[in-house]
Amino acid sequence: MVPQIQTDQTGKVTINPAITAMRQSRRCHAKTKRTGLPCKAPAVTGYNVCRMHGAKGGAPSGTANGRYVHGSRTTKHKAMMAMIRYCVTTAKEC
């Protein structure tokens, strides 16, 4: 463990700058369900929450995701395919 209070060569007491930066960092905005108190962990840079509450989490984007949707099942595509089927069947009847 890094000591919080240090002394320099002159005997002057100084506070460890790493600990100071940690104490001054932004805190997580998440709250616990049970007590309603805010999380006290530091927030990840660029996020409002800590690593335990979802910062940089989630599934990969694009084709790396296992549930990647390519667009052939959209409502617009289904309607277009129904129209093509209708045109083909009516053309065969003539």
N, C-alpha and C positions, 0 to 999 in steps of 0.2 A: 504494500500500500504506500502511496506517495504521501509524505508528510505535508500537511496544509501550511504549517508555519515553519519558516526557515530562518536561519541567521546568516548574514554575509560575513566577510572578513573583519569588518569593524565591530561586529557584535550587534548590529542593528537588526531588528526582527522584521522580516518581510513575509508576505503571503505568496504561496506558490501561484504563478500566473495561470497554470493549467486549471487549478481549482477555481480561481476567480472567473475565468472564462466560462467554466461549466456552470457556475452559479448565476452568471448574467445571461445565459442563453435562454431563448424562448422556450416556453413550456408547452406540453401537449394540451390540446383543447378537449380531449375526450373526458367523459365522466363515467364513473362506475355505476352499474345498475343497482347494486346493493346499497351503497351509502350515498350516492349522488355527489361525492366529492370529486374534484378534478384530479386527473393523473398528474403526477409530479415529475415524470420523466422528461428529458429534453426533447423538443421537437426536431425532426430531421430537417436539414436545410432545404428550403423550398416547399415544405409541407407544414400543415397546422397540427399534425399529430406525430406521435413517436413511432418507433419501428414496431412496437407491440400492437398498436392500434391501426395499422394499415398503410403506413407510409411505404411507398415503393412495393406494395403488394399487389396481388391480383394475377390474372391470367395474362399470358403473352398476347400481343396483338397480331392480327393478320393470320397467315397460314400456319404459324406456330401454335396457335390456339387449337385445342381439340374440337371446339364447337364452332369452327370457322364457317360462316354462311357465305356461299358463293353467288347467290342471287337467283338461282333457277327455281326457287320455291316462293318467290314473292308474289303478292296478289296481282301486280301488274303483269308479271310473266305468265301466271296461270291464265289470266284473262286473254292474253295474246295467243297462247296455245289453244285455248278453247275456240277462239275466232278462226284460227288456222284449221283446226279440226272440222269446224262447221263448214268452212269454204271447201275443204277437200271432199267432205261427204256430199255436199250439194252439187259439186262439179261431177262426181261419179254418177249421180242420179240422172243428169241431163243427157 
